[in-house]
Amino acid sequence: MELNINGSRHQVDVEPDTPLLWVLRDTLGMTGTKYGCGLAQCGACTVLVDGYATRTCVTPVESVAGSEITTIEAIEQDPIGRKVVDAWVENQVPQCGYCQSGQVMAATSLLKENASPSEDDIAAAMTNLCRCGTYNAISKAVRQAAEA
């Protein structure tokens, strides 16, 4: 199976129903995408598939063959992703950092769809869980990235 990840083509020999998360982490060594719950609830495994936030722990790899997949490893190559990362750093969003790659991907997806999100838009899109409770900093960073 061929996957387009971060602008490069990758041939992978995996079962079609293998979750994309395990292909990224175990087969390709892209460990920036994290395993959290395995149930698509926490969002630690979020990447962009054709620009949209996708929870990879429940996404069969066969369903994304032919799609453009972007992981945290390449998010700064995207102009919006770069703004999000800059806002994250400036606002010192991460504490433990475990969920942050998924948070950055979700924020980038939101801003790709809606360049000027309202507070309600941000709350609706940023559903990833953060055990450290950095939600206020996350919201502030999303607003800052939108204004940049």
ChimeraX attribute file (.defattr): number of C-alpha atoms within 10 A of each C-alpha:
attribute: neighborCount
match mode: 1-to-1
recipient: residues
	/A:1	13
	/A:2	15
	/A:3	19
	/A:4	17
	/A:5	20
	/A:6	17
	/A:7	11
	/A:8	9
	/A:9	12
	/A:10	13
	/A:11	10
	/A:12	14
	/A:13	10
	/A:14	14
	/A:15	12
	/A:16	13
	/A:17	12
	/A:18	15
	/A:19	20
	/A:20	24
	/A:21	25
	/A:22	22
	/A:23	19
	/A:24	20
	/A:25	15
	/A:26	11
	/A:27	13
	/A:28	12
	/A:29	11
	/A:30	16
	/A:31	15
	/A:32	18
	/A:33	28
	/A:34	23
	/A:35	22
	/A:36	16
	/A:37	12
	/A:38	16
	/A:39	12
	/A:40	18
	/A:41	14
	/A:42	20
	/A:43	31
	/A:44	29
	/A:45	31
	/A:46	30
	/A:47	31
	/A:48	24
	/A:49	19
	/A:50	14
	/A:51	18
	/A:52	19
	/A:53	23
	/A:54	22
	/A:55	26
	/A:56	27
	/A:57	25
	/A:58	16
	/A:59	16
	/A:60	18
	/A:61	24
	/A:62	17
	/A:63	12
	/A:64	16
	/A:65	15
	/A:66	14
	/A:67	15
	/A:68	18
	/A:69	21
	/A:70	23
	/A:71	22
	/A:72	23
	/A:73	14
	/A:74	14
	/A:75	22
	/A:76	15
	/A:77	12
	/A:78	12
	/A:79	11
	/A:80	21
	/A:81	22
	/A:82	17
	/A:83	22
	/A:84	28
	/A:85	23
	/A:86	17
	/A:87	23
	/A:88	23
	/A:89	12
	/A:90	11
	/A:91	15
	/A:92	13
	/A:93	21
	/A:94	19
	/A:95	13
	/A:96	11
	/A:97	13
	/A:98	18
	/A:99	24
	/A:100	27
	/A:101	24
	/A:102	31
	/A:103	30
	/A:104	28
	/A:105	29
	/A:106	28
	/A:107	28
	/A:108	30
	/A:109	23
	/A:110	24
	/A:111	21
	/A:112	16
	/A:113	12
	/A:114	13
	/A:115	14
	/A:116	16
	/A:117	17
	/A:118	11
	/A:119	13
	/A:120	9
	/A:121	12
	/A:122	21
	/A:123	12
	/A:124	10
	/A:125	16
	/A:126	22
	/A:127	14
	/A:128	22
	/A:129	18
	/A:130	21
	/A:131	13
	/A:132	12
	/A:133	12
	/A:134	16
	/A:135	17
	/A:136	10
	/A:137	16
	/A:138	25
	/A:139	18
	/A:140	17
	/A:141	25
	/A:142	30
	/A:143	21
	/A:144	17
	/A:145	23
	/A:146	21
	/A:147	11
	/A:148	11
